Amino acid sequence: MKYLVMVQGTQADYEAMRGKESADSPAWSEEEVQAMFAYMGAINDDLSETGEFVDGQGLAEPAQTRHVTLGDDGKAVITDGPYSETKELLAGYWVLECESLERVTEIADRVSRCPQPAGAPNHPVVIRPIMDGSGDI
């Protein structure tokens, strides 16, 4: 079965990784950023080796987001991010092919243990089964 494993984040998190402290997150050092990338790279390598890795990407910061909705007049309403009303957005994801929900939960637990500076926010790792073309999970 395929699963989408999502890592959440905020604009403040991206800024903290660039060394800018905020009320929500301490500034990250270059060593801490590199440790995070190495940790995530090791997860990707392990999942590739087991054959469970389908795809995975980190996403650009919320400030580079564009939101498109349909206005009352039927025309597109386009707004550039970040969005102050949104607390967390998708920061990165994996598409995994795993034998069970228990296995993908083990992987999400490992992802949630990614190193970060003391005091950094702890965002959830979200698992969603991917439906097949027939609408079944």
C-alpha positions as protocol buffer text, in pm:
chain_id: "A"
residue {
  index: 1
  type: MET
  ca { x: 0 y: 0 z: 0 }
}
residue {
  index: 2
  type: LYS
  ca { x: 118 y: 353 z: -72 }
}
residue {
  index: 3
  type: TYR
  ca { x: 126 y: 623 z: 194 }
}
residue {
  index: 4
  type: LEU
  ca { x: 195 y: 994 z: 196 }
}
residue {
  index: 5
  type: VAL
  ca { x: 411 y: 1092 z: 493 }
}
residue {
  index: 6
  type: MET
  ca { x: 406 y: 1468 z: 549 }
}
residue {
  index: 7
  type: VAL
  ca { x: 628 y: 1693 z: 757 }
}
residue {
  index: 8
  type: GLN
  ca { x: 472 y: 2018 z: 874 }
}
residue {
  index: 9
  type: GLY
  ca { x: 644 y: 2355 z: 916 }
}
residue {
  index: 10
  type: THR
  ca { x: 598 y: 2733 z: 931 }
}
residue {
  index: 11
  type: GLN
  ca { x: 762 y: 3034 z: 772 }
}
residue {
  index: 12
  type: ALA
  ca { x: 936 y: 3094 z: 1108 }
}
residue {
  index: 13
  type: ASP
  ca { x: 1092 y: 2745 z: 1084 }
}
residue {
  index: 14
  type: TYR
  ca { x: 1245 y: 2823 z: 744 }
}
residue {
  index: 15
  type: GLU
  ca { x: 1376 y: 3156 z: 872 }
}
residue {
  index: 16
  type: ALA
  ca { x: 1519 y: 2987 z: 1183 }
}
residue {
  index: 17
  type: MET
  ca { x: 1710 y: 2743 z: 958 }
}
residue {
  index: 18
  type: ARG
  ca { x: 1862 y: 3051 z: 792 }
}
residue {
  index: 19
  type: GLY
  ca { x: 1978 y: 3174 z: 1134 }
}
residue {
  index: 20
  type: LYS
  ca { x: 1694 y: 3413 z: 1219 }
}
residue {
  index: 21
  type: GLU
  ca { x: 1554 y: 3360 z: 1569 }
}
residue {
  index: 22
  type: SER
  ca { x: 1187 y: 3430 z: 1641 }
}
residue {
  index: 23
  type: ALA
  ca { x: 943 y: 3394 z: 1928 }
}
residue {
  index: 24
  type: ASP
  ca { x: 846 y: 3057 z: 1776 }
}
residue {
  index: 25
  type: SER
  ca { x: 1190 y: 2910 z: 1708 }
}
residue {
  index: 26
  type: PRO
  ca { x: 1555 y: 2957 z: 1799 }
}
residue {
  index: 27
  type: ALA
  ca { x: 1807 y: 3027 z: 1523 }
}
residue {
  index: 28
  type: TRP
  ca { x: 1968 y: 2715 z: 1379 }
}
residue {
  index: 29
  type: SER
  ca { x: 2344 y: 2693 z: 1337 }
}
residue {
  index: 30
  type: GLU
  ca { x: 2490 y: 2571 z: 1008 }
}
residue {
  index: 31
  type: GLU
  ca { x: 2593 y: 2250 z: 1188 }
}
residue {
  index: 32
  type: GLU
  ca { x: 2236 y: 2190 z: 1305 }
}
residue {
  index: 33
  type: VAL
  ca { x: 2100 y: 2244 z: 953 }
}
residue {
  index: 34
  type: GLN
  ca { x: 2357 y: 2002 z: 810 }
}
residue {
  index: 35
  type: ALA
  ca { x: 2274 y: 1744 z: 1081 }
}
residue {
  index: 36
  type: MET
  ca { x: 1904 y: 1768 z: 983 }
}
residue {
  index: 37
  type: PHE
  ca { x: 1986 y: 1720 z: 612 }
}
residue {
  index: 38
  type: ALA
  ca { x: 2216 y: 1426 z: 692 }
}
residue {
  index: 39
  type: TYR
  ca { x: 1948 y: 1263 z: 908 }
}
residue {
  index: 40
  type: MET
  ca { x: 1681 y: 1300 z: 639 }
}
residue {
  index: 41
  type: GLY
  ca { x: 1927 y: 1180 z: 373 }
}
residue {
  index: 42
  type: ALA
  ca { x: 1997 y: 867 z: 577 }
}
residue {
  index: 43
  type: ILE
  ca { x: 1622 y: 798 z: 600 }
}
residue {
  index: 44
  type: ASN
  ca { x: 1593 y: 837 z: 222 }
}
residue {
  index: 45
  type: ASP
  ca { x: 1889 y: 603 z: 167 }
}
residue {
  index: 46
  type: ASP
  ca { x: 1746 y: 339 z: 401 }
}
residue {
  index: 47
  type: LEU
  ca { x: 1401 y: 356 z: 239 }
}
residue {
  index: 48
  type: SER
  ca { x: 1556 y: 330 z: -107 }
}
residue {
  index: 49
  type: GLU
  ca { x: 1750 y: 24 z: 4 }
}
residue {
  index: 50
  type: THR
  ca { x: 1435 y: -148 z: 137 }
}
residue {
  index: 51
  type: GLY
  ca { x: 1241 y: -59 z: -179 }
}
residue {
  index: 52
  type: GLU
  ca { x: 983 y: 142 z: 16 }
}
residue {
  index: 53
  type: PHE
  ca { x: 1088 y: 483 z: -121 }
}
residue {
  index: 54
  type: VAL
  ca { x: 873 y: 603 z: -413 }
}
residue {
  index: 55
  type: ASP
  ca { x: 937 y: 980 z: -394 }
}
residue {
  index: 56
  type: GLY
  ca { x: 1025 y: 1243 z: -138 }
}
residue {
  index: 57
  type: GLN
  ca { x: 1093 y: 1614 z: -149 }
}
residue {
  index: 58
  type: GLY
  ca { x: 1142 y: 1913 z: 73 }
}
residue {
  index: 59
  type: LEU
  ca { x: 926 y: 2208 z: -26 }
}
residue {
  index: 60
  type: ALA
  ca { x: 1011 y: 2576 z: -60 }
}
residue {
  index: 61
  type: GLU
  ca { x: 923 y: 2810 z: 223 }
}
residue {
  index: 62
  type: PRO
  ca { x: 564 y: 2935 z: 262 }
}
residue {
  index: 63
  type: ALA
  ca { x: 673 y: 3283 z: 143 }
}
residue {
  index: 64
  type: GLN
  ca { x: 705 y: 3129 z: -205 }
}
residue {
  index: 65
  type: THR
  ca { x: 352 y: 2987 z: -197 }
}
residue {
  index: 66
  type: ARG
  ca { x: 76 y: 3093 z: -434 }
}
residue {
  index: 67
  type: HIS
  ca { x: -288 y: 3029 z: -343 }
}
residue {
  index: 68
  type: VAL
  ca { x: -546 y: 3014 z: -624 }
}
residue {
  index: 69
  type: THR
  ca { x: -919 y: 3011 z: -551 }
}
residue {
  index: 70
  type: LEU
  ca { x: -1230 y: 3077 z: -752 }
}
residue {
  index: 71
  type: GLY
  ca { x: -1389 y: 3416 z: -682 }
}
residue {
  index: 72
  type: ASP
  ca { x: -1761 y: 3488 z: -670 }
}
residue {
  index: 73
  type: ASP
  ca { x: -1737 y: 3625 z: -1025 }
}
residue {
  index: 74
  type: GLY
  ca { x: -1595 y: 3293 z: -1150 }
}
residue {
  index: 75
  type: LYS
  ca { x: -1245 y: 3435 z: -1202 }
}
residue {
  index: 76
  type: ALA
  ca { x: -931 y: 3317 z: -1030 }
}
residue {
  index: 77
  type: VAL
  ca { x: -825 y: 3500 z: -715 }
}
residue {
  index: 78
  type: ILE
  ca { x: -448 y: 3469 z: -672 }
}
residue {
  index: 79
  type: THR
  ca { x: -273 y: 3542 z: -344 }
}
residue {
  index: 80
  type: ASP
  ca { x: 99 y: 3507 z: -274 }
}
residue {
  index: 81
  type: GLY
  ca { x: 217 y: 3363 z: 59 }
}
residue {
  index: 82
  type: PRO
  ca { x: 297 y: 3341 z: 336 }
}
residue {
  index: 83
  type: TYR
  ca { x: -45 y: 3339 z: 496 }
}
residue {
  index: 84
  type: SER
  ca { x: -63 y: 3472 z: 849 }
}
residue {
  index: 85
  type: GLU
  ca { x: -384 y: 3278 z: 918 }
}
residue {
  index: 86
  type: THR
  ca { x: -209 y: 2947 z: 841 }
}
residue {
  index: 87
  type: LYS
  ca { x: -14 y: 2809 z: 1133 }
}
residue {
  index: 88
  type: GLU
  ca { x: 152 y: 2512 z: 962 }
}
residue {
  index: 89
  type: LEU
  ca { x: 203 y: 2413 z: 602 }
}
residue {
  index: 90
  type: LEU
  ca { x: 347 y: 2112 z: 427 }
}
residue {
  index: 91
  type: ALA
  ca { x: 728 y: 2143 z: 449 }
}
residue {
  index: 92
  type: GLY
  ca { x: 818 y: 1812 z: 285 }
}
residue {
  index: 93
  type: TYR
  ca { x: 686 y: 1468 z: 205 }
}
residue {
  index: 94
  type: TRP
  ca { x: 758 y: 1107 z: 119 }
}
residue {
  index: 95
  type: VAL
  ca { x: 549 y: 873 z: -92 }
}
residue {
  index: 96
  type: LEU
  ca { x: 622 y: 528 z: 47 }
}
residue {
  index: 97
  type: GLU
  ca { x: 519 y: 176 z: -51 }
}
residue {
  index: 98
  type: CYS
  ca { x: 488 y: -12 z: 279 }
}
residue {
  index: 99
  type: GLU
  ca { x: 335 y: -344 z: 375 }
}
residue {
  index: 100
  type: SER
  ca { x: 136 y: -203 z: 666 }
}
residue {
  index: 101
  type: LEU
  ca { x: 25 y: 103 z: 857 }
}
residue {
  index: 102
  type: GLU
  ca { x: 244 y: -16 z: 1143 }
}
residue {
  index: 103
  type: ARG
  ca { x: 554 y: -8 z: 921 }
}
residue {
  index: 104
  type: VAL
  ca { x: 487 y: 342 z: 788 }
}
residue {
  index: 105
  type: THR
  ca { x: 418 y: 454 z: 1147 }
}
residue {
  index: 106
  type: GLU
  ca { x: 765 y: 326 z: 1246 }
}
residue {
  index: 107
  type: ILE
  ca { x: 911 y: 538 z: 965 }
}
residue {
  index: 108
  type: ALA
  ca { x: 712 y: 845 z: 1073 }
}
residue {
  index: 109
  type: ASP
  ca { x: 838 y: 794 z: 1428 }
}
residue {
  index: 110
  type: ARG
  ca { x: 1194 y: 797 z: 1295 }
}
residue {
  index: 111
  type: VAL
  ca { x: 1124 y: 1113 z: 1095 }
}
residue {
  index: 112
  type: SER
  ca { x: 981 y: 1283 z: 1407 }
}
residue {
  index: 113
  type: ARG
  ca { x: 1314 y: 1227 z: 1585 }
}
residue {
  index: 114
  type: CYS
  ca { x: 1507 y: 1445 z: 1339 }
}
residue {
  index: 115
  type: PRO
  ca { x: 1771 y: 1649 z: 1525 }
}
residue {
  index: 116
  type: GLN
  ca { x: 1693 y: 2014 z: 1584 }
}
residue {
  index: 117
  type: PRO
  ca { x: 1803 y: 2285 z: 1828 }
}
residue {
  index: 118
  type: ALA
  ca { x: 1664 y: 2286 z: 2180 }
}
residue {
  index: 119
  type: GLY
  ca { x: 1347 y: 2492 z: 2193 }
}
residue {
  index: 120
  type: ALA
  ca { x: 1256 y: 2440 z: 1826 }
}
residue {
  index: 121
  type: PRO
  ca { x: 888 y: 2357 z: 1771 }
}
residue {
  index: 122
  type: ASN
  ca { x: 790 y: 1993 z: 1740 }
}
residue {
  index: 123
  type: HIS
  ca { x: 554 y: 1963 z: 1442 }
}
residue {
  index: 124
  type: PRO
  ca { x: 356 y: 1647 z: 1369 }
}
residue {
  index: 125
  type: VAL
  ca { x: 444 y: 1395 z: 1102 }
}
residue {
  index: 126
  type: VAL
  ca { x: 119 y: 1308 z: 924 }
}
residue {
  index: 127
  type: ILE
  ca { x: 46 y: 975 z: 749 }
}
residue {
  index: 128
  type: ARG
  ca { x: -224 y: 948 z: 483 }
}
residue {
  index: 129
  type: PRO
  ca { x: -301 y: 633 z: 283 }
}
residue {
  index: 130
  type: ILE
  ca { x: -304 y: 699 z: -92 }
}
residue {
  index: 131
  type: MET
  ca { x: -617 y: 584 z: -270 }
}
residue {
  index: 132
  type: ASP
  ca { x: -582 y: 382 z: -587 }
}
residue {
  index: 133
  type: GLY
  ca { x: -757 y: 485 z: -909 }
}
residue {
  index: 134
  type: SER
  ca { x: -1078 y: 307 z: -810 }
}
residue {
  index: 135
  type: GLY
  ca { x: -1123 y: 512 z: -495 }
}
residue {
  index: 136
  type: ASP
  ca { x: -1009 y: 228 z: -271 }
}
residue {
  index: 137
  type: ILE
  ca { x: -724 y: 253 z: -26 }
}
